[in-house]
């Protein structure tokens, strides 16, 4: 592994290691083999260890609400709300067609998970706004509701954040939706399986912001009284 990847970039070397490791895990699991993954040796794990990522800054509710409030265009406001309140990935959001929307659910076709379909859910007020927008624009059933590309959507969200002197990416809004739900007492399983649609709870935990001392104390008071 070291020899084959020695001339590649560090990120590419880690990717190749992860792919080989995943392949061995698949074979061991599928064939029920009584063996350890050879990629789990301390030497390889250390050699291809990913650098520690700095913690993501989680947007606060006031900032997100102000971004939505200050957005005058209905299409752009819906983009923000569907990410911040429903946890949609921007790539999934831009693929949605009129026929995918039914009352308070959105059918996501070819989602990132690899499944054929997934369901996303909307609060009533967002569902109502989306239905009104579709009617106003008179979209046909097979038309995309947000016919823009990823780079346009990313640029739009960054500009809206810049007005508030905040650096915001589309994924920050999805991350906010998870943290907001968690902070409001929604069980981690619901945050993971319903809002973010992750296979593994560990992936969801990476999304959640760190809890400050003041917030930890507040939760203790909620649980057990002052």
mmCIF file of the C-alpha atoms, coordinates in Angstrom:
data_MODEL
# 
_entry.id   MODEL 
# 
loop_
_atom_site.group_PDB 
_atom_site.id 
_atom_site.type_symbol 
_atom_site.label_atom_id 
_atom_site.label_alt_id 
_atom_site.label_comp_id 
_atom_site.label_asym_id 
_atom_site.label_entity_id 
_atom_site.label_seq_id 
_atom_site.pdbx_PDB_ins_code 
_atom_site.Cartn_x 
_atom_site.Cartn_y 
_atom_site.Cartn_z 
_atom_site.occupancy 
_atom_site.B_iso_or_equiv 
_atom_site.pdbx_formal_charge 
_atom_site.auth_seq_id 
_atom_site.auth_comp_id 
_atom_site.auth_asym_id 
_atom_site.auth_atom_id 
_atom_site.pdbx_PDB_model_num 
ATOM 1   C CA . UNK A 1 1   ? 0.000   0.000   0.000   1.00 0.00 ? 1   UNK A CA 1 
ATOM 2   C CA . UNK A 1 2   ? 2.782   2.410   0.943   1.00 0.00 ? 2   UNK A CA 1 
ATOM 3   C CA . UNK A 1 3   ? 4.689   1.565   -2.264  1.00 0.00 ? 3   UNK A CA 1 
ATOM 4   C CA . UNK A 1 4   ? 1.686   1.885   -4.568  1.00 0.00 ? 4   UNK A CA 1 
ATOM 5   C CA . UNK A 1 5   ? 0.570   5.241   -3.176  1.00 0.00 ? 5   UNK A CA 1 
ATOM 6   C CA . UNK A 1 6   ? 3.914   6.858   -2.380  1.00 0.00 ? 6   UNK A CA 1 
ATOM 7   C CA . UNK A 1 7   ? 3.730   9.367   -5.250  1.00 0.00 ? 7   UNK A CA 1 
ATOM 8   C CA . UNK A 1 8   ? 0.109   10.350  -4.674  1.00 0.00 ? 8   UNK A CA 1 
ATOM 9   C CA . UNK A 1 9   ? -1.294  13.263  -2.687  1.00 0.00 ? 9   UNK A CA 1 
ATOM 10  C CA . UNK A 1 10  ? -1.970  12.577  0.991   1.00 0.00 ? 10  UNK A CA 1 
ATOM 11  C CA . UNK A 1 11  ? -5.725  12.862  0.559   1.00 0.00 ? 11  UNK A CA 1 
ATOM 12  C CA . UNK A 1 12  ? -5.638  10.388  -2.357  1.00 0.00 ? 12  UNK A CA 1 
ATOM 13  C CA . UNK A 1 13  ? -3.493  7.955   -0.339  1.00 0.00 ? 13  UNK A CA 1 
ATOM 14  C CA . UNK A 1 14  ? -6.040  8.050   2.499   1.00 0.00 ? 14  UNK A CA 1 
ATOM 15  C CA . UNK A 1 15  ? -8.863  7.502   0.015   1.00 0.00 ? 15  UNK A CA 1 
ATOM 16  C CA . UNK A 1 16  ? -7.171  4.436   -1.505  1.00 0.00 ? 16  UNK A CA 1 
ATOM 17  C CA . UNK A 1 17  ? -6.573  3.028   1.978   1.00 0.00 ? 17  UNK A CA 1 
ATOM 18  C CA . UNK A 1 18  ? -10.224 3.594   2.925   1.00 0.00 ? 18  UNK A CA 1 
ATOM 19  C CA . UNK A 1 19  ? -11.387 1.866   -0.270  1.00 0.00 ? 19  UNK A CA 1 
ATOM 20  C CA . UNK A 1 20  ? -9.234  -1.208  0.324   1.00 0.00 ? 20  UNK A CA 1 
ATOM 21  C CA . UNK A 1 21  ? -10.321 -1.320  3.967   1.00 0.00 ? 21  UNK A CA 1 
ATOM 22  C CA . UNK A 1 22  ? -13.986 -1.107  2.972   1.00 0.00 ? 22  UNK A CA 1 
ATOM 23  C CA . UNK A 1 23  ? -13.471 -3.887  0.400   1.00 0.00 ? 23  UNK A CA 1 
ATOM 24  C CA . UNK A 1 24  ? -11.999 -6.214  3.026   1.00 0.00 ? 24  UNK A CA 1 
ATOM 25  C CA . UNK A 1 25  ? -14.826 -5.364  5.451   1.00 0.00 ? 25  UNK A CA 1 
ATOM 26  C CA . UNK A 1 26  ? -17.362 -6.215  2.737   1.00 0.00 ? 26  UNK A CA 1 
ATOM 27  C CA . UNK A 1 27  ? -15.736 -9.589  1.957   1.00 0.00 ? 27  UNK A CA 1 
ATOM 28  C CA . UNK A 1 28  ? -15.354 -10.517 5.638   1.00 0.00 ? 28  UNK A CA 1 
ATOM 29  C CA . UNK A 1 29  ? -18.972 -9.600  6.361   1.00 0.00 ? 29  UNK A CA 1 
ATOM 30  C CA . UNK A 1 30  ? -20.474 -11.164 3.224   1.00 0.00 ? 30  UNK A CA 1 
ATOM 31  C CA . UNK A 1 31  ? -18.542 -14.425 3.546   1.00 0.00 ? 31  UNK A CA 1 
ATOM 32  C CA . UNK A 1 32  ? -18.744 -14.553 7.374   1.00 0.00 ? 32  UNK A CA 1 
ATOM 33  C CA . UNK A 1 33  ? -14.979 -14.998 7.582   1.00 0.00 ? 33  UNK A CA 1 
ATOM 34  C CA . UNK A 1 34  ? -13.354 -15.418 10.981  1.00 0.00 ? 34  UNK A CA 1 
ATOM 35  C CA . UNK A 1 35  ? -10.502 -13.011 10.339  1.00 0.00 ? 35  UNK A CA 1 
ATOM 36  C CA . UNK A 1 36  ? -9.430  -9.457  11.095  1.00 0.00 ? 36  UNK A CA 1 
ATOM 37  C CA . UNK A 1 37  ? -9.229  -6.787  8.446   1.00 0.00 ? 37  UNK A CA 1 
ATOM 38  C CA . UNK A 1 38  ? -5.522  -6.613  7.439   1.00 0.00 ? 38  UNK A CA 1 
ATOM 39  C CA . UNK A 1 39  ? -5.912  -2.849  7.016   1.00 0.00 ? 39  UNK A CA 1 
ATOM 40  C CA . UNK A 1 40  ? -6.536  -2.462  10.749  1.00 0.00 ? 40  UNK A CA 1 
ATOM 41  C CA . UNK A 1 41  ? -2.901  -2.988  11.720  1.00 0.00 ? 41  UNK A CA 1 
ATOM 42  C CA . UNK A 1 42  ? -1.496  -0.159  13.887  1.00 0.00 ? 42  UNK A CA 1 
ATOM 43  C CA . UNK A 1 43  ? 1.165   0.668   11.275  1.00 0.00 ? 43  UNK A CA 1 
ATOM 44  C CA . UNK A 1 44  ? -1.296  1.123   8.411   1.00 0.00 ? 44  UNK A CA 1 
ATOM 45  C CA . UNK A 1 45  ? -3.850  2.931   10.560  1.00 0.00 ? 45  UNK A CA 1 
ATOM 46  C CA . UNK A 1 46  ? -1.198  5.400   11.668  1.00 0.00 ? 46  UNK A CA 1 
ATOM 47  C CA . UNK A 1 47  ? 0.292   5.854   8.191   1.00 0.00 ? 47  UNK A CA 1 
ATOM 48  C CA . UNK A 1 48  ? -3.048  6.648   6.566   1.00 0.00 ? 48  UNK A CA 1 
ATOM 49  C CA . UNK A 1 49  ? -4.711  8.398   9.506   1.00 0.00 ? 49  UNK A CA 1 
ATOM 50  C CA . UNK A 1 50  ? -6.789  11.392  8.449   1.00 0.00 ? 50  UNK A CA 1 
ATOM 51  C CA . UNK A 1 51  ? -5.798  14.724  10.012  1.00 0.00 ? 51  UNK A CA 1 
ATOM 52  C CA . UNK A 1 52  ? -7.987  15.923  12.841  1.00 0.00 ? 52  UNK A CA 1 
ATOM 53  C CA . UNK A 1 53  ? -10.602 18.272  11.502  1.00 0.00 ? 53  UNK A CA 1 
ATOM 54  C CA . UNK A 1 54  ? -11.320 21.501  13.392  1.00 0.00 ? 54  UNK A CA 1 
ATOM 55  C CA . UNK A 1 55  ? -14.822 21.574  14.892  1.00 0.00 ? 55  UNK A CA 1 
ATOM 56  C CA . UNK A 1 56  ? -17.470 23.092  12.674  1.00 0.00 ? 56  UNK A CA 1 
ATOM 57  C CA . UNK A 1 57  ? -19.033 26.321  13.816  1.00 0.00 ? 57  UNK A CA 1 
ATOM 58  C CA . UNK A 1 58  ? -22.756 25.760  14.228  1.00 0.00 ? 58  UNK A CA 1 
ATOM 59  C CA . UNK A 1 59  ? -25.065 28.558  13.116  1.00 0.00 ? 59  UNK A CA 1 
ATOM 60  C CA . UNK A 1 60  ? -27.318 29.943  15.827  1.00 0.00 ? 60  UNK A CA 1 
ATOM 61  C CA . UNK A 1 61  ? -31.069 30.156  15.395  1.00 0.00 ? 61  UNK A CA 1 
ATOM 62  C CA . UNK A 1 62  ? -31.144 33.966  15.319  1.00 0.00 ? 62  UNK A CA 1 
ATOM 63  C CA . UNK A 1 63  ? -28.713 34.050  12.389  1.00 0.00 ? 63  UNK A CA 1 
ATOM 64  C CA . UNK A 1 64  ? -30.640 31.465  10.366  1.00 0.00 ? 64  UNK A CA 1 
ATOM 65  C CA . UNK A 1 65  ? -33.990 33.129  11.076  1.00 0.00 ? 65  UNK A CA 1 
ATOM 66  C CA . UNK A 1 66  ? -32.581 36.503  10.031  1.00 0.00 ? 66  UNK A CA 1 
ATOM 67  C CA . UNK A 1 67  ? -31.152 35.025  6.824   1.00 0.00 ? 67  UNK A CA 1 
ATOM 68  C CA . UNK A 1 68  ? -34.564 33.603  5.939   1.00 0.00 ? 68  UNK A CA 1 
ATOM 69  C CA . UNK A 1 69  ? -36.412 36.794  6.919   1.00 0.00 ? 69  UNK A CA 1 
ATOM 70  C CA . UNK A 1 70  ? -34.094 39.030  4.886   1.00 0.00 ? 70  UNK A CA 1 
ATOM 71  C CA . UNK A 1 71  ? -34.405 36.856  1.766   1.00 0.00 ? 71  UNK A CA 1 
ATOM 72  C CA . UNK A 1 72  ? -36.979 38.534  -0.455  1.00 0.00 ? 72  UNK A CA 1 
ATOM 73  C CA . UNK A 1 73  ? -37.148 36.042  -3.322  1.00 0.00 ? 73  UNK A CA 1 
ATOM 74  C CA . UNK A 1 74  ? -39.552 33.193  -2.583  1.00 0.00 ? 74  UNK A CA 1 
ATOM 75  C CA . UNK A 1 75  ? -37.422 30.581  -4.333  1.00 0.00 ? 75  UNK A CA 1 
ATOM 76  C CA . UNK A 1 76  ? -34.342 31.499  -2.317  1.00 0.00 ? 76  UNK A CA 1 
ATOM 77  C CA . UNK A 1 77  ? -36.278 31.546  0.944   1.00 0.00 ? 77  UNK A CA 1 
ATOM 78  C CA . UNK A 1 78  ? -37.557 28.042  0.265   1.00 0.00 ? 78  UNK A CA 1 
ATOM 79  C CA . UNK A 1 79  ? -34.024 26.823  -0.453  1.00 0.00 ? 79  UNK A CA 1 
ATOM 80  C CA . UNK A 1 80  ? -32.937 28.078  2.966   1.00 0.00 ? 80  UNK A CA 1 
ATOM 81  C CA . UNK A 1 81  ? -35.940 26.676  4.821   1.00 0.00 ? 81  UNK A CA 1 
ATOM 82  C CA . UNK A 1 82  ? -35.817 23.236  3.218   1.00 0.00 ? 82  UNK A CA 1 
ATOM 83  C CA . UNK A 1 83  ? -32.177 22.920  4.241   1.00 0.00 ? 83  UNK A CA 1 
ATOM 84  C CA . UNK A 1 84  ? -32.359 24.527  7.676   1.00 0.00 ? 84  UNK A CA 1 
ATOM 85  C CA . UNK A 1 85  ? -35.691 23.021  8.761   1.00 0.00 ? 85  UNK A CA 1 
ATOM 86  C CA . UNK A 1 86  ? -35.820 19.729  6.863   1.00 0.00 ? 86  UNK A CA 1 
ATOM 87  C CA . UNK A 1 87  ? -32.128 18.806  6.728   1.00 0.00 ? 87  UNK A CA 1 
ATOM 88  C CA . UNK A 1 88  ? -31.982 18.338  2.964   1.00 0.00 ? 88  UNK A CA 1 
ATOM 89  C CA . UNK A 1 89  ? -28.650 18.174  1.189   1.00 0.00 ? 89  UNK A CA 1 
ATOM 90  C CA . UNK A 1 90  ? -28.358 20.879  -1.443  1.00 0.00 ? 90  UNK A CA 1 
ATOM 91  C CA . UNK A 1 91  ? -27.747 18.252  -4.153  1.00 0.00 ? 91  UNK A CA 1 
ATOM 92  C CA . UNK A 1 92  ? -30.973 16.439  -3.209  1.00 0.00 ? 92  UNK A CA 1 
ATOM 93  C CA . UNK A 1 93  ? -32.890 19.686  -3.029  1.00 0.00 ? 93  UNK A CA 1 
ATOM 94  C CA . UNK A 1 94  ? -31.951 20.814  -6.526  1.00 0.00 ? 94  UNK A CA 1 
ATOM 95  C CA . UNK A 1 95  ? -33.153 17.506  -8.031  1.00 0.00 ? 95  UNK A CA 1 
ATOM 96  C CA . UNK A 1 96  ? -36.680 17.682  -6.587  1.00 0.00 ? 96  UNK A CA 1 
ATOM 97  C CA . UNK A 1 97  ? -39.472 17.664  -9.156  1.00 0.00 ? 97  UNK A CA 1 
ATOM 98  C CA . UNK A 1 98  ? -43.104 18.628  -8.655  1.00 0.00 ? 98  UNK A CA 1 
ATOM 99  C CA . UNK A 1 99  ? -44.180 14.976  -8.779  1.00 0.00 ? 99  UNK A CA 1 
ATOM 100 C CA . UNK A 1 100 ? -41.870 14.236  -5.830  1.00 0.00 ? 100 UNK A CA 1 
ATOM 101 C CA . UNK A 1 101 ? -43.852 16.496  -3.492  1.00 0.00 ? 101 UNK A CA 1 
ATOM 102 C CA . UNK A 1 102 ? -46.925 15.071  -1.764  1.00 0.00 ? 102 UNK A CA 1 
ATOM 103 C CA . UNK A 1 103 ? -48.494 16.980  1.114   1.00 0.00 ? 103 UNK A CA 1 
ATOM 104 C CA . UNK A 1 104 ? -45.729 17.120  3.767   1.00 0.00 ? 104 UNK A CA 1 
ATOM 105 C CA . UNK A 1 105 ? -43.354 14.574  2.242   1.00 0.00 ? 105 UNK A CA 1 
ATOM 106 C CA . UNK A 1 106 ? -40.718 14.780  -0.469  1.00 0.00 ? 106 UNK A CA 1 
ATOM 107 C CA . UNK A 1 107 ? -39.537 11.689  -2.328  1.00 0.00 ? 107 UNK A CA 1 
ATOM 108 C CA . UNK A 1 108 ? -35.790 11.845  -2.871  1.00 0.00 ? 108 UNK A CA 1 
ATOM 109 C CA . UNK A 1 109 ? -34.667 9.834   -5.884  1.00 0.00 ? 109 UNK A CA 1 
ATOM 110 C CA . UNK A 1 110 ? -31.132 8.440   -6.066  1.00 0.00 ? 110 UNK A CA 1 
ATOM 111 C CA . UNK A 1 111 ? -30.099 9.828   -2.665  1.00 0.00 ? 111 UNK A CA 1 
ATOM 112 C CA . UNK A 1 112 ? -26.517 9.865   -1.418  1.00 0.00 ? 112 UNK A CA 1 
ATOM 113 C CA . UNK A 1 113 ? -27.129 6.733   0.672   1.00 0.00 ? 113 UNK A CA 1 
ATOM 114 C CA . UNK A 1 114 ? -27.305 4.614   -2.472  1.00 0.00 ? 114 UNK A CA 1 
ATOM 115 C CA . UNK A 1 115 ? -30.915 3.629   -1.872  1.00 0.00 ? 115 UNK A CA 1 
ATOM 116 C CA . UNK A 1 116 ? -33.384 3.900   -4.724  1.00 0.00 ? 116 UNK A CA 1 
ATOM 117 C CA . UNK A 1 117 ? -35.654 6.248   -2.741  1.00 0.00 ? 117 UNK A CA 1 
ATOM 118 C CA . UNK A 1 118 ? -35.748 8.119   0.561   1.00 0.00 ? 118 UNK A CA 1 
ATOM 119 C CA . UNK A 1 119 ? -38.431 10.242  2.187   1.00 0.00 ? 119 UNK A CA 1 
ATOM 120 C CA . UNK A 1 120 ? -37.882 13.735  3.597   1.00 0.00 ? 120 UNK A CA 1 
ATOM 121 C CA . UNK A 1 121 ? -40.470 15.427  5.805   1.00 0.00 ? 121 UNK A CA 1 
ATOM 122 C CA . UNK A 1 122 ? -41.551 19.057  6.086   1.00 0.00 ? 122 UNK A CA 1 
ATOM 123 C CA . UNK A 1 123 ? -43.164 21.084  8.859   1.00 0.00 ? 123 UNK A CA 1 
ATOM 124 C CA . UNK A 1 124 ? -46.623 22.315  7.907   1.00 0.00 ? 124 UNK A CA 1 
ATOM 125 C CA . UNK A 1 125 ? -45.632 25.947  7.278   1.00 0.00 ? 125 UNK A CA 1 
ATOM 126 C CA . UNK A 1 126 ? -42.810 24.977  4.894   1.00 0.00 ? 126 UNK A CA 1 
ATOM 127 C CA . UNK A 1 127 ? -45.052 22.485  3.084   1.00 0.00 ? 127 UNK A CA 1 
ATOM 128 C CA . UNK A 1 128 ? -47.682 25.178  2.587   1.00 0.00 ? 128 UNK A CA 1 
ATOM 129 C CA . UNK A 1 129 ? -45.152 27.685  1.213   1.00 0.00 ? 129 UNK A CA 1 
ATOM 130 C CA . UNK A 1 130 ? -43.738 25.086  -1.183  1.00 0.00 ? 130 UNK A CA 1 
ATOM 131 C CA . UNK A 1 131 ? -47.213 24.168  -2.495  1.00 0.00 ? 131 UNK A CA 1 
ATOM 132 C CA . UNK A 1 132 ? -48.081 27.831  -3.012  1.00 0.00 ? 132 UNK A CA 1 
ATOM 133 C CA . UNK A 1 133 ? -44.809 28.396  -4.866  1.00 0.00 ? 133 UNK A CA 1 
ATOM 134 C CA . UNK A 1 134 ? -45.441 25.437  -7.184  1.00 0.00 ? 134 UNK A CA 1 
ATOM 135 C CA . UNK A 1 135 ? -48.956 26.707  -7.968  1.00 0.00 ? 135 UNK A CA 1 
ATOM 136 C CA . UNK A 1 136 ? -47.759 30.253  -8.523  1.00 0.00 ? 136 UNK A CA 1 
ATOM 137 C CA . UNK A 1 137 ? -45.078 29.130  -10.969 1.00 0.00 ? 137 UNK A CA 1 
ATOM 138 C CA . UNK A 1 138 ? -47.426 26.613  -12.628 1.00 0.00 ? 138 UNK A CA 1 
ATOM 139 C CA . UNK A 1 139 ? -44.717 23.960  -12.798 1.00 0.00 ? 139 UNK A CA 1 
ATOM 140 C CA . UNK A 1 140 ? -45.493 20.733  -14.664 1.00 0.00 ? 140 UNK A CA 1 
ATOM 141 C CA . UNK A 1 141 ? -45.213 17.419  -12.808 1.00 0.00 ? 141 UNK A CA 1 
ATOM 142 C CA . UNK A 1 142 ? -41.809 16.470  -14.211 1.00 0.00 ? 142 UNK A CA 1 
ATOM 143 C CA . UNK A 1 143 ? -40.229 19.921  -13.863 1.00 0.00 ? 143 UNK A CA 1 
ATOM 144 C CA . UNK A 1 144 ? -37.545 20.679  -11.313 1.00 0.00 ? 144 UNK A CA 1 
ATOM 145 C CA . UNK A 1 145 ? -38.745 23.088  -8.649  1.00 0.00 ? 145 UNK A CA 1 
ATOM 146 C CA . UNK A 1 146 ? -35.301 24.672  -8.281  1.00 0.00 ? 146 UNK A CA 1 
ATOM 147 C CA . UNK A 1 147 ? -33.723 24.595  -11.768 1.00 0.00 ? 147 UNK A CA 1 
ATOM 148 C CA . UNK A 1 148 ? -30.333 26.005  -10.784 1.00 0.00 ? 148 UNK A CA 1 
ATOM 149 C CA . UNK A 1 149 ? -26.910 24.360  -10.480 1.00 0.00 ? 149 UNK A CA 1 
ATOM 150 C CA . UNK A 1 150 ? -24.970 23.629  -7.287  1.00 0.00 ? 150 UNK A CA 1 
ATOM 151 C CA . UNK A 1 151 ? -22.469 26.461  -7.769  1.00 0.00 ? 151 UNK A CA 1 
ATOM 152 C CA . UNK A 1 152 ? -25.297 28.981  -8.156  1.00 0.00 ? 152 UNK A CA 1 
ATOM 153 C CA . UNK A 1 153 ? -27.021 27.749  -4.997  1.00 0.00 ? 153 UNK A CA 1 
ATOM 154 C CA . UNK A 1 154 ? -23.753 27.787  -3.036  1.00 0.00 ? 154 UNK A CA 1 
ATOM 155 C CA . UNK A 1 155 ? -22.951 31.317  -4.213  1.00 0.00 ? 155 UNK A CA 1 
ATOM 156 C CA . UNK A 1 156 ? -26.444 32.473  -3.309  1.00 0.00 ? 156 UNK A CA 1 
ATOM 157 C CA . UNK A 1 157 ? -26.259 31.103  0.243   1.00 0.00 ? 157 UNK A CA 1 
ATOM 158 C CA . UNK A 1 158 ? -22.794 32.569  0.782   1.00 0.00 ? 158 UNK A CA 1 
ATOM 159 C CA . UNK A 1 159 ? -23.985 36.003  -0.341  1.00 0.00 ? 159 UNK A CA 1 
ATOM 160 C CA . UNK A 1 160 ? -26.964 35.853  2.022   1.00 0.00 ? 160 UNK A CA 1 
ATOM 161 C CA . UNK A 1 161 ? -24.659 34.956  4.897   1.00 0.00 ? 161 UNK A CA 1 
ATOM 162 C CA . UNK A 1 162 ? -22.201 37.683  3.947   1.00 0.00 ? 162 UNK A CA 1 
ATOM 163 C CA . UNK A 1 163 ? -24.915 40.287  4.499   1.00 0.00 ? 163 UNK A CA 1 
ATOM 164 C CA . UNK A 1 164 ? -24.869 39.234  8.154   1.00 0.00 ? 164 UNK A CA 1 
ATOM 165 C CA . UNK A 1 165 ? -21.060 38.967  8.254   1.00 0.00 ? 165 UNK A CA 1 
ATOM 166 C CA . UNK A 1 166 ? -21.318 35.186  8.583   1.00 0.00 ? 166 UNK A CA 1 
ATOM 167 C CA . UNK A 1 167 ? -19.563 32.594  6.411   1.00 0.00 ? 167 UNK A CA 1 
ATOM 168 C CA . UNK A 1 168 ? -22.274 30.100  5.429   1.00 0.00 ? 168 UNK A CA 1 
ATOM 169 C CA . UNK A 1 169 ? -22.149 27.089  3.115   1.00 0.00 ? 169 UNK A CA 1 
ATOM 170 C CA . UNK A 1 170 ? -25.162 24.988  2.083   1.00 0.00 ? 170 UNK A CA 1 
ATOM 171 C CA . UNK A 1 171 ? -24.007 22.138  4.328   1.00 0.00 ? 171 UNK A CA 1 
ATOM 172 C CA . UNK A 1 172 ? -23.897 24.487  7.326   1.00 0.00 ? 172 UNK A CA 1 
ATOM 173 C CA . UNK A 1 173 ? -27.679 24.773  7.048   1.00 0.00 ? 173 UNK A CA 1 
ATOM 174 C CA . UNK A 1 174 ? -28.104 20.991  7.053   1.00 0.00 ? 174 UNK A CA 1 
ATOM 175 C CA . UNK A 1 175 ? -25.763 20.778  10.035  1.00 0.00 ? 175 UNK A CA 1 
ATOM 176 C CA . UNK A 1 176 ? -27.814 23.480  11.768  1.00 0.00 ? 176 UNK A CA 1 
ATOM 177 C CA . UNK A 1 177 ? -31.031 21.503  11.268  1.00 0.00 ? 177 UNK A CA 1 
ATOM 178 C CA . UNK A 1 178 ? -29.526 18.526  13.126  1.00 0.00 ? 178 UNK A CA 1 
ATOM 179 C CA . UNK A 1 179 ? -28.132 20.588  15.987  1.00 0.00 ? 179 UNK A CA 1 
ATOM 180 C CA . UNK A 1 180 ? -31.339 22.605  16.355  1.00 0.00 ? 180 UNK A CA 1 
ATOM 181 C CA . UNK A 1 181 ? -33.394 19.402  16.598  1.00 0.00 ? 181 UNK A CA 1 
ATOM 182 C CA . UNK A 1 182 ? -30.986 17.847  19.082  1.00 0.00 ? 182 UNK A CA 1 
ATOM 183 C CA . UNK A 1 183 ? -30.938 20.974  21.279  1.00 0.00 ? 183 UNK A CA 1 
ATOM 184 C CA . UNK A 1 184 ? -34.727 20.952  21.374  1.00 0.00 ? 184 UNK A CA 1 
ATOM 185 C CA . UNK A 1 185 ? -34.870 17.470  22.821  1.00 0.00 ? 185 UNK A CA 1 
ATOM 186 C CA . UNK A 1 186 ? -35.471 15.418  19.660  1.00 0.00 ? 186 UNK A CA 1 
ATOM 187 C CA . UNK A 1 187 ? -34.051 11.897  20.185  1.00 0.00 ? 187 UNK A CA 1 
ATOM 188 C CA . UNK A 1 188 ? -30.775 11.236  18.395  1.00 0.00 ? 188 UNK A CA 1 
ATOM 189 C CA . UNK A 1 189 ? -32.362 8.318   16.511  1.00 0.00 ? 189 UNK A CA 1 
ATOM 190 C CA . UNK A 1 190 ? -34.951 10.696  14.988  1.00 0.00 ? 190 UNK A CA 1 
ATOM 191 C CA . UNK A 1 191 ? -32.311 13.284  14.106  1.00 0.00 ? 191 UNK A CA 1 
ATOM 192 C CA . UNK A 1 192 ? -30.219 10.573  12.467  1.00 0.00 ? 192 UNK A CA 1 
ATOM 193 C CA . UNK A 1 193 ? -32.823 8.458   10.668  1.00 0.00 ? 193 UNK A CA 1 
ATOM 194 C CA . UNK A 1 194 ? -35.539 11.015  9.860   1.00 0.00 ? 194 UNK A CA 1 
ATOM 195 C CA . UNK A 1 195 ? -33.884 14.416  9.481   1.00 0.00 ? 195 UNK A CA 1 
ATOM 196 C CA . UNK A 1 196 ? -30.386 13.539  8.241   1.00 0.00 ? 196 UNK A CA 1 
ATOM 197 C CA . UNK A 1 197 ? -31.191 10.018  7.003   1.00 0.00 ? 197 UNK A CA 1 
ATOM 198 C CA . UNK A 1 198 ? -27.832 8.605   8.098   1.00 0.00 ? 198 UNK A CA 1 
ATOM 199 C CA . UNK A 1 199 ? -27.148 4.890   8.299   1.00 0.00 ? 199 UNK A CA 1 
ATOM 200 C CA . UNK A 1 200 ? -24.906 5.227   11.336  1.00 0.00 ? 200 UNK A CA 1 
ATOM 201 C CA . UNK A 1 201 ? -25.503 7.265   14.491  1.00 0.00 ? 201 UNK A CA 1 
ATOM 202 C CA . UNK A 1 202 ? -21.759 7.978   14.644  1.00 0.00 ? 202 UNK A CA 1 
ATOM 203 C CA . UNK A 1 203 ? -22.045 9.994   11.425  1.00 0.00 ? 203 UNK A CA 1 
ATOM 204 C CA . UNK A 1 204 ? -24.828 12.060  12.958  1.00 0.00 ? 204 UNK A CA 1 
ATOM 205 C CA . UNK A 1 205 ? -22.799 12.778  16.075  1.00 0.00 ? 205 UNK A CA 1 
ATOM 206 C CA . UNK A 1 206 ? -20.113 14.403  13.924  1.00 0.00 ? 206 UNK A CA 1 
ATOM 207 C CA . UNK A 1 207 ? -22.742 16.886  12.701  1.00 0.00 ? 207 UNK A CA 1 
ATOM 208 C CA . UNK A 1 208 ? -23.785 18.035  16.151  1.00 0.00 ? 208 UNK A CA 1 
ATOM 209 C CA . UNK A 1 209 ? -22.064 21.035  17.644  1.00 0.00 ? 209 UNK A CA 1 
ATOM 210 C CA . UNK A 1 210 ? -20.208 20.920  20.944  1.00 0.00 ? 210 UNK A CA 1 
ATOM 211 C CA . UNK A 1 211 ? -22.235 21.742  24.025  1.00 0.00 ? 211 UNK A CA 1 
ATOM 212 C CA . UNK A 1 212 ? -21.067 24.762  26.016  1.00 0.00 ? 212 UNK A CA 1 
ATOM 213 C CA . UNK A 1 213 ? -20.931 24.753  29.823  1.00 0.00 ? 213 UNK A CA 1 
ATOM 214 C CA . UNK A 1 214 ? -23.902 27.107  30.053  1.00 0.00 ? 214 UNK A CA 1 
ATOM 215 C CA . UNK A 1 215 ? -26.001 24.892  27.783  1.00 0.00 ? 215 UNK A CA 1 
ATOM 216 C CA . UNK A 1 216 ? -25.014 21.754  29.718  1.00 0.00 ? 216 UNK A CA 1 
ATOM 217 C CA . UNK A 1 217 ? -26.171 23.446  32.937  1.00 0.00 ? 217 UNK A CA 1 
ATOM 218 C CA . UNK A 1 218 ? -29.421 24.541  31.278  1.00 0.00 ? 218 UNK A CA 1 
ATOM 219 C CA . UNK A 1 219 ? -30.173 20.958  30.250  1.00 0.00 ? 219 UNK A CA 1 
ATOM 220 C CA . UNK A 1 220 ? -29.449 19.695  33.752  1.00 0.00 ? 220 UNK A CA 1 
ATOM 221 C CA . UNK A 1 221 ? -31.973 22.208  35.093  1.00 0.00 ? 221 UNK A CA 1 
ATOM 222 C CA . UNK A 1 222 ? -34.547 21.094  32.507  1.00 0.00 ? 222 UNK A CA 1 
ATOM 223 C CA . UNK A 1 223 ? -34.036 17.445  33.416  1.00 0.00 ? 223 UNK A CA 1 
ATOM 224 C CA . UNK A 1 224 ? -33.882 17.719  37.190  1.00 0.00 ? 224 UNK A CA 1 
ATOM 225 C CA . UNK A 1 225 ? -35.091 21.197  38.136  1.00 0.00 ? 225 UNK A CA 1 
ATOM 226 C CA . UNK A 1 226 ? -33.110 24.038  39.643  1.00 0.00 ? 226 UNK A CA 1 
# 
